[in-house]
Amino acid sequence: MTRIEGEDFRRLFEQEAATRLPRLAQQLLELERHETDAELLASVFREAHTIKGAAAVVGLDDASRVAHALEDVLDDVRHGRRAVTPALIDISLTVVDGLTAMIPRLIAGEDCGTDADALEAVLRDGASRATTDAFPPVDAGSATRPARRSSPPPENAPRRRLQDMDTIAVPVSRLDDLVRLVGESAAAHLRVGRVLADRLDVDPGTVAEYHELSRVLNELQERTMRARMVPVATITDQLHRAVQDLSRSLEKHAVLEVRGGDTELDRGMLQQLADPLLHLVRNAMDHGIEPPEERAGAGKPPEATIRLHAMQLGSR
């Protein structure tokens, strides 16, 4: 597999992994509830496969081999050699957490070989204990196992992928620089308007070119600000995970329901909301949801629902 060297590419991979790993964790939680869902299983497998390949491309071999080990376990599930059990899901989530912690350290130049060995051992030993009976293989459809790394991709594959690509990953620092420069351009534009009025006694509004520049700068500023917007669903994966983990540790039954996950917020603002929302979810599990026997005695369903609704009010 061709390696791509360079700090920028590794940072892009770090950003991609920060999106894919929480999604993988959420899909694993869903798989525990819907263990025979072939489409869901195929999606889980693809996420692990993509992380493995991308890590290898940027030279993060420790992360790649851990993801490869997880991919192998998921492939066993696809082909009926392992069953989906709560224990297997827990082990897989432990590995996802390990990868999440490992990748920034690898990019910083740390040696994580020992950690990678430990995660592989968790998968190897834990998965063997977690599954004892295999179930018939599901029809994974489009999730046919990708070729091994020893089979090189077609020579025209990279070009075809670029032609089909409609989005690209950009480092956040570059996006912040763009927003800053657009803001400085808008400020300079206002200063030019004052110069026209104060020194040349010209009303800027009567100059067609100045008016057109105002329109373009306003649109550019709006578009660059929207480029920083991300869906609320970006942070809900960790909330789902918290509900699942607390359900087990507190022996309560609960599910998180998210509505309006596609509502967009500024990335920085959403990051600031992540911890408070997680705290609210934990409080709801600790203090707002009764044990199953109390819920049954009160005539409530055994599984509680925590609802998070996001919506846009007004024009912003």
TORMARKOL-413096 format. One record per atom (N, C-alpha, C): residue in three letters; x, y, z. Coordinates in pm, whole numbers, plus 50000, padded with zeros to 5 digits. Each point is the difference from the previous one (the first is absolute). Example, Ala and Ser with C-alpha at 12.3 -4.5 7.8 and 13.67 -1.06 7.14 Angstrom:
BEGIN
ALA513194943150780;ALA499115011950000;ALA500905012050000;SER499655010549928;SER500825011950006;SER499235010950073;
This chain:
BEGIN
MET500854988150000;MET499155011950000;MET500885012450000;THR499715009649914;THR500785012249989;THR499835008550124;ARG501125004650054;ARG499955008750117;ARG500025014649955;ILE499305008450072;ILE500015014349975;ILE500615006650122;GLU501165005849984;GLU500675006250113;GLU499585014650010;GLY500205005950114;GLY499715014250016;GLY499075002550117;GLU500315010850073;GLU499235003350119;GLU498565003449965;ASP499795007149889;ASP498635003949963;ASP499124987949977;PHE500544989849932;PHE499204988149972;PHE499654992750129;ARG500944999750093;ARG499714993350127;ARG498965007750080;ARG500075013249994;ARG498995008050069;ARG498624997949938;LEU499974998949868;LEU498724997249934;LEU499474986450042;PHE500904990350010;PHE499564986850046;PHE499485000850143;GLU500675008050084;GLU499555001550139;GLU498585005550004;GLN499725009949914;GLN498655005649995;GLN499004989749949;GLU500404992449899;GLU499104989749947;GLU499724989450106;ALA501044995950071;ALA499824989950105;ALA499115005250111;ALA500115013050030;ALA499175005950105;ALA498534999749963;THR499714998749871;THR498614998649955;THR499614985449989;ARG500894991949946;ARG499664986049974;ARG499944991550126;LEU500905002250094;LEU500034991550119;LEU498745001650087;PRO499525012350026;PRO498725001050072;PRO498854993749923;ARG500035001449867;ARG498934993849921;ARG500084984850009;LEU501224994749999;LEU500174985650015;LEU499494995450136;ALA500305007650105;ALA499514996450134;ALA498484999950005;GLN499395010249939;GLN498545000649999;GLN499404988349924;GLN500604996549887;GLN499484988849922;GLN500174986850074;LEU501074998650076;LEU500174987950081;LEU498904999050105;LEU499645011250061;LEU498915000050097;LEU498684996049934;GLU499785005149879;GLU498784996349928;GLU500034985249962;LEU501184995049967;LEU500124985949961;LEU499634990850116;GLU500295004350121;GLU499624991850116;GLU498494998350008;ARG499265010349958;ARG498544999550005;ARG499414993349876;HIS500745000249891;HIS499504994649873;HIS501084991049940;GLU500304989150068;GLU501174991949964;GLU499884992949867;THR498794999049943;THR499854993349871;THR499815009949886;ASP500225012850024;ASP499845010349897;ASP501224999749908;ALA499824994249881;ALA501134998349908;ALA500565013349953;GLU499125009549972;GLU500475013049952;GLU500815007350107;LEU499544999350123;LEU500735006350110;LEU501354993350021;LEU500024986849996;LEU501264992750016;LEU500985003649888;ALA499475001349878;ALA500865003849888;ALA500605013850022;SER499205009350054;SER500485013550026;SER501085000050108;VAL499814992250106;VAL501004998950106;VAL501314994749944;PHE499914989749916;PHE501194994149941;PHE500735010349913;ARG499255007549920;ARG500625009949911;ARG500735010850079;GLU499415004350112;GLU500665010350080;GLU501354995050051;ALA500014987850054;ALA501264994450050;ALA501014998449887;HIS499534995449884;HIS500884998049885;HIS500595013349952;THR499175010449997;THR500475013149955;THR501045005850095;ILE499764998750129;ILE500975005150099;ILE501314992449987;LYS499924986949983;LYS501224992049983;LYS500805004849880;GLY499345001449887;GLY500705003949878;GLY500565014050007;ALA499225009450052;ALA500465013950008;ALA501195001350094;ALA499974992850112;ALA501135000450093;ALA501264994649935;ALA499864989349922;ALA501164994349932;ALA500565009649897;VAL499135007049929;VAL500435009349895;VAL500875011150057;VAL499645005250119;VAL500785010950058;VAL501114995050093;GLY500224986850001;GLY501134994450073;GLY499794997750148;LEU498744999850046;LEU499724997250141;LEU499734985150014;ASP501084992249999;ASP499874985549993;ASP499344994050124;ASP500285005650118;ASP499414994450122;ASP498485001449996;ALA499525011649959;ALA498555001949989;ALA499414991149893;SER500734998349891;SER499514991849890;SER499834985550041;ARG500984994650074;ARG499904985850035;ARG498924997550105;VAL499755009850088;VAL498904998450096;VAL498665000249926;ALA499865009549907;ALA498775000649922;ALA499844987449915;HIS501124994649952;HIS499964987749922;HIS499514988450086;ALA500474999350124;ALA499554989450090;ALA498505001150027;LEU499515012350016;LEU498565002150020;LEU499234996149875;GLU500565003549885;GLU499374996349873;GLU499874984849988;ASP501034992850041;ASP499954985349992;ASP498904994350089;VAL499845005650120;VAL498924995450089;VAL498645002649936;LEU499835011849943;LEU498745003349935;LEU499754991249878;ASP501074996549931;ASP499854991049885;ASP499544986250046;ASP500494995550115;ASP499534987350056;ASP498505000750030;VAL499555011450049;VAL498575001750027;VAL499214999449869;ARG500525006749898;ARG499295000249871;ARG499824986049945;HIS500974991450022;HIS499964986749942;HIS499554989350098;GLY499435004250114;GLY499404990450091;GLY500964992550088;ARG501275004250004;ARG500974993250085;ARG499975005350143;ARG499395011550019;ARG499795005650134;ARG498595005550008;ALA499475000550120;ALA498685005950023;ALA500155013750064;VAL499045008649975;VAL499985013150065;VAL499454998350141;THR500805003150099;THR499584999350140;THR500375013250068;PRO499375003250113;PRO500395012150072;PRO501495000250034;ALA500554988450035;ALA501434999650034;ALA500875003449879;LEU499624994949883;LEU500785002949879;LEU499925014849966;ILE498815005950015;ILE499845014349974;ILE500855008050097;ASP500004996250127;ASP500815007150100;ASP501484999649963;ILE500474988449957;ILE501414998649963;ILE500315008749878;SER499114999949902;SER500205008249880;SER500025014850035;LEU499125004150091;LEU499985014150042;LEU501275003750075;THR500524990750077;THR501275002550070;THR501125002649899;VAL500004992449892;VAL501015001949896;VAL499815013349929;VAL498755003749973;VAL499725013049938;VAL500495011350091;ASP499754998750130;ASP500505010150095;ASP501535000549997;GLY500624988349991;GLY501464999549995;GLY500555006849877;LEU499364997849886;LEU500425006749876;LEU499825015050011;THR498895004250059;THR499735014250015;THR501105006950081;ALA500484993350103;ALA501075005750082;ALA501364998749934;MET500194989549921;MET501314997149943;MET500355009149883;ILE499045003049915;ILE500315007049875;ILE500655013650023;PRO499495008750088;PRO500715012750024;PRO501414998050051;ARG500224989950081;ARG501344997350053;ARG500944995449889;LEU499494991649910;LEU500834995749887;LEU500385011849912;ILE499055008849975;ILE500285011649916;ILE501015009250067;ALA500005000250133;ALA500975008150074;ALA501374993450006;GLY500124987949945;GLY501294993349994;GLY500274990050110;GLU499014996950082;GLU500214990450109;GLU500024985749946;ASP500694991550072;ASP500024985749969;ASP498864993250075;CYS499034994949925;CYS498824993850061;CYS499964985049973;GLY501164994249972;GLY500044985749969;GLY499464991350112;THR500355003450124;THR499534992150114;THR498485000950014;ASP499475012049981;ASP498545001850007;ASP499304992349889;ALA500595000349881;ALA499404992749889;ALA500014985050028;ASP501104995150056;ASP500064985750037;ASP498914996550100;ALA499805008950098;ALA498994997450104;ALA498594999849940;LEU499735009249908;LEU498675000349938;LEU499764987849913;GLU501054995849929;GLU499864987849921;GLU499734988050091;ALA500664999650116;ALA499774989050094;ALA498595000450055;VAL499495012050027;VAL498615001450047;VAL499044994149898;LEU500245003149874;LEU499134994649895;LEU500164985049987;ARG501234995649998;ARG500264985749977;ARG499444991550114;ASP500315003750123;ASP499594991950115;ASP498545002550037;GLY499635012850001;GLY498655003450042;GLY498954995349902;ALA500275001349871;ALA499014995949901;ALA499794985050005;SER501054992550029;SER499864985550009;SER499114996050117;ARG500115007450111;ARG499154996950116;ARG498605005549983;ALA499885010849922;ALA498715006849990;ALA499024992849910;THR500484992049907;THR499114993249907;THR500244985150008;THR498954992950027;THR500124985450010;THR499204992949894;ASP498905006049958;ASP499144993849899;ASP499885009349881;ALA500284994849884;ALA499855008049879;ALA498594998949949;PHE499555010549935;PHE498694999449939;PHE500184999949850;PRO498984996249921;PRO500164999349855;PRO500435013349944;PRO500904999849903;PRO500505012649947;PRO498885008149937;VAL500025013250024;VAL498995008649940;VAL500415003049858;ASP499055004449922;ASP500265003649862;ASP500555014149999;ALA501305001249994;ALA500635013150010;ALA499915007949872;GLY499484994149894;GLY499755007349877;GLY501235006949948;SER499935013350003;SER501095007949942;SER501245000150086;ALA499954993750117;ALA501155000450090;ALA500964988649976;THR500114995549875;THR500964989649968;THR501385004450044;ARG500734990850058;ARG501295003650061;ARG500945006049897;PRO500585011750032;PRO500955006249908;PRO501254991549986;ALA500715002549892;ALA501224992549975;ALA501035002850108;ARG500844990250028;ARG501075001850098;ARG501005010349948;ARG500845004650092;ARG500965010349961;ARG500984995149896;SER500164986749990;SER500954994749904;SER499495001549857;SER498705003149983;SER499445002049867;SER499965014849971;PRO500875005149914;PRO500045014449977;PRO498755004749928;PRO499555012450026;PRO498845005349930;PRO500345002749855;PRO498995001149913;PRO500255003349861;PRO500725013349989;GLU500805001349894;GLU500795012149986;GLU499145012449989;ASN498794998649945;ASN499175011749981;ASN499085002650119;ALA500154992250109;ALA499095001550114;ALA500105013850065;PRO501215005350029;PRO500065013150062;PRO499345010849915;ARG500214999449867;ARG499405010049914;ARG498494999050003;ARG499474987750000;ARG498564998250001;ARG499425005350131;ARG500704997750111;ARG499505004950128;ARG499985015350002;LEU501025006449942;LEU500025014549997;LEU498895005649914;GLN499704993349889;GLN498935004749914;GLN498654999050068;ASP499814989850082;ASP498724997850066;ASP499875008050130;MET501095006050047;MET500005006650130;MET499245013249993;ASP499055002050091;ASP499295012750005;ASP500275007750129;THR500814994450089;THR500425007150121;THR501484997250024;ILE500665009350066;ILE501394998150038;ILE500175004150146;ALA500994994250066;ALA500305003650139;ALA501015011350001;VAL499745010150080;VAL500885011650011;VAL500365001950147;PRO501285001950032;PRO500365002650140;PRO499235011950055;VAL499554998950124;VAL499215010750062;VAL500795013050005;SER501314999050019;SER500825012250008;SER499935008049870;ARG499944993049887;ARG499895007149872;ARG498655006949989;LEU498974993350047;LEU498675005849996;LEU499935012450089;ASP500634999250117;ASP500035011650089;ASP500775011549937;ASP501104996949931;ASP500765010549931;ASP499145006649893;LEU499224992049927;LEU499155005449895;LEU498955009450059;VAL499374995950110;VAL499015008550066;VAL500645013050045;ARG501214999250056;ARG500695012050046;ARG500315009549885;LEU500494994549889;LEU500355008449885;LEU498775006549938;VAL498904992749995;VAL498775005849947;VAL499535011450090;GLY500114998150132;GLY499635010650092;GLY500875012349983;GLU501314998049980;GLU500915011349978;GLU499685007049869;SER499634992349898;SER499635006049871;SER498755008750014;ALA499034995150077;ALA498785007750021;ALA500305013050075;ALA500904999250099;ALA500375012050075;ALA500735010149911;ALA500904995049915;ALA500715008849906;ALA499035006449902;HIS498984992649960;HIS498995005249908;HIS499265011850064;LEU499684998850128;LEU499325011050069;LEU500915012250010;ARG501294997750021;ARG500945011350008;ARG500095007349867;VAL499974992449892;VAL500025006349867;VAL498775008749981;GLY498854995150050;GLY498785007949990;GLY500125013250074;ARG500624999750117;ARG500185012450077;ARG500955009649929;VAL501044994449938;VAL500945008449924;VAL499285006949885;LEU499164992649928;LEU499245005949889;LEU499135011550049;ALA499364997950115;ALA499085010150050;ALA500745012050061;ASP501034997550081;ASP500655010750076;ASP501005007949918;ARG500764993249915;ARG501075006949928;ARG499625004149858;LEU499144992249938;LEU499645002849861;LEU498585005249986;ASP499295000650113;ASP498615004850001;ASP499134992349900;VAL500214986849998;VAL499234991249911;VAL499184990450085;ASP498714999249970;ASP499154990550071;ASP500304985949949;PRO500544991150085;PRO500364986549953;PRO498834992649938;GLY498785002850049;GLY498834993149947;GLY499705003249855;THR500565011049950;THR499755003849861;THR501034994249904;VAL501024993450054;VAL501054993949916;VAL499634985449976;ALA499694996649875;ALA499524986549968;ALA501014989350040;GLU501275002849973;GLU501024990050031;GLU500114997750151;TYR499865010950078;TYR500054998550145;TYR498804992150050;HIS498855002949943;HIS498784992750038;HIS500134985249967;GLU500564996749884;GLU500184986049961;GLU501014993150092;LEU501075007250036;LEU500984994350092;LEU499364997150136;SER499125008850044;SER499294997850126;SER499194987249994;ARG499304998249889;ARG499164988049985;ARG500854987350002;VAL501115000149926;VAL500854988249993;VAL500624996850136;LEU500475010350070;LEU500614997850131;LEU498984994750101;ASN498785005349995;ASN498974995150092;ASN499694985249974;GLU499904996549872;GLU499724986149966;GLU501184991050039;LEU501215004849976;LEU501194992250035;LEU500074997950152;GLN499685010550076;GLN500044998850145;GLN498974989950049;GLU498815000449942;GLU498954990750040;GLU500384985649967;ARG500574998049882;ARG500374986449959;ARG501164994450084;THR500965008450031;THR501114995050082;THR499544996750142;MET499075007950052;MET499474996850133;MET499214987049996;ARG499274997749893;ARG499244987549988;ARG500934988149985;ALA501195002349947;ALA500954988949986;ALA500444994850136;ARG499835008050105;ARG500354995750135;ARG498854992850069;MET498854999649934;MET498824993950062;MET500064984849986;VAL499654993050106;VAL499974985349999;VAL498694995450064;PRO499514988249963;PRO498744995150056;PRO500114996950149;VAL498905001850070;VAL499954996450142;VAL500334985350019;ALA499654991849900;ALA500274985650009;ALA501484996950017;THR500865009849972;THR501444997950016;THR500364996350144;ILE499265005150096;ILE500354997450141;ILE499034990350067;THR498994995349929;THR499014991450066;THR500484985650015;ASP501014996049923;ASP500504986350013;ASP500494997350142;GLN500755009550057;GLN500514997950135;GLN498865000050102;LEU498895006849969;LEU498864999950091;LEU499324986449998;HIS499864994449879;HIS499444986449989;HIS500874990150078;ARG501305001749985;ARG500934990950069;ARG499875001350152;ALA499865012450048;ALA499865002350143;ALA498744993450054;VAL498895001249926;VAL498754993950044;VAL500154984850006;GLN500654994449899;GLN500194985549997;GLN500874995350117;ASP501105006950023;ASP500914996050108;ASP499345001550137;LEU499295011150020;LEU499355002250129;LEU498844990450021;SER499334996349892;SER498924990250014;SER500514987150061;ARG501204996249959;ARG500574987550053;ARG500535001850142;SER500735010850022;SER500615001850132;SER498955002850108;LEU498915006949964;LEU498965003350097;LEU498864989949999;GLU500084990449908;GLU498954989949985;GLU498635006549978;LYS500015009749910;LYS498775006649957;LYS499884998249849;HIS498775001249949;HIS499784998449857;HIS499575013549942;ALA500815005149908;ALA499715013049941;ALA500545000649859;VAL499405008749920;VAL500465002349864;VAL499965015049975;LEU500955004949921;LEU500055014249965;LEU499335002149866;GLU499075009349995;GLU499315003449875;GLU500435014049959;VAL500565001349881;VAL500485012949951;VAL499145004349882;ARG499465011850008;ARG499255005849889;ARG500695012949958;GLY500015002349871;GLY500685011949950;GLY501504998749999;GLY500494987649986;GLY501444997949999;GLY500715006849883;ASP499245003349894;ASP500605006749885;ASP500035015250016;THR499465005150111;THR500085014450028;THR501465004050016;GLU500415010949936;GLU501415003749999;GLU500305011350098;LEU501164999050063;LEU500525010450089;LEU501475002549967;ASP500495011650042;ASP501425002649985;ASP500804989550074;ARG501064995249937;ARG500784989150057;ARG500515003350140;GLY500505012150020;GLY500515003850130;GLY498915000050106;MET498835005249964;MET498895000250095;MET499564985850035;LEU499974991449900;LEU499574986350024;LEU500984992850092;GLN501295002649982;GLN501004994050088;GLN499795004450145;GLN499615012650020;GLN499775004950135;GLN498744993950061;LEU499064995649917;LEU498774993850049;LEU500184985350034;ALA501044993749947;ALA500144985550013;ALA500054995550145;ASP500865006150081;ASP500134995750140;ASP498745002950082;PRO499395012049988;PRO498755002350075;PRO498904990249963;LEU499884996749872;LEU498974990349960;LEU500294986350058;LEU501274996250000;LEU500374987150059;LEU499674999950150;HIS500235011150066;HIS499685001050143;HIS498504998750023;LEU499205006249913;LEU498544999150012;LEU499524985749981;VAL500594993249903;VAL499614986049976;VAL500354991450121;ARG501165002150056;ARG500394992250118;ARG499085002850118;ASN499635012650018;ASN499075003450108;ASN498644993449978;ALA499574999949874;ALA498724993649969;ALA500034985250034;MET501124993549967;MET500124985850032;MET500104997750151;ASP500755008650068;ASP500214998250144;ASP498745003050081;HIS499375011449967;HIS498955005250088;HIS498605000349937;GLY499924999049869;GLY498695001549937;GLY499344987149958;ILE500724989150004;ILE499464987249954;ILE500044990050115;GLU498844994050026;GLU499894990550110;GLU500534986349959;PRO500364991750098;PRO500344986149970;PRO498804992949937;PRO500244989149927;PRO498914993249929;PRO498844996050090;GLU500284995350122;GLU498914995650087;GLU499115011750043;GLU500605011850021;GLU499205011850036;GLU499155004549881;ARG500564999549882;ARG499245003949881;ARG498824990649980;ALA500254987150020;ALA498914990349983;ALA498905002650102;GLY500395003150126;GLY499015002750102;GLY499185012449973;ALA500605009649927;ALA499305012449968;ALA499254999149867;GLY500024988249939;GLY499304998349874;GLY500705006249880;LYS501305002350013;LYS500775005849890;LYS500644989049918;PRO500315002949873;PRO500714989949919;PRO501374997250060;PRO500524988049982;PRO501304996650061;PRO501155008449947;GLU499915004649876;GLU501085007849940;GLU499625014749997;ALA500825008250065;ALA499775014450001;ALA500595006349873;THR499515011849967;THR500485007249883;THR500515013850040;ILE501245002949965;ILE500575013350018;ILE499965006849864;ARG499355011449992;ARG499825006649870;ARG500855012649991;LEU500685001349888;LEU500775012049968;LEU499465005549869;HIS499435011950004;HIS499435006149881;HIS500835012449964;ALA500415001049875;ALA500735011749951;ALA499195006349888;MET499895013150003;MET499245006849895;MET500565013949980;GLN499695005749885;GLN500445013549968;GLN498835009550016;LEU500205010650077;LEU498985010250019;LEU500485012949937;GLY499175006149919;GLY500405012249933;GLY500864997249879;SER500725010049955;SER500784998749877;SER501424995750026;ARG500414998550128;ARG501394996450031;ARG500054988750100;
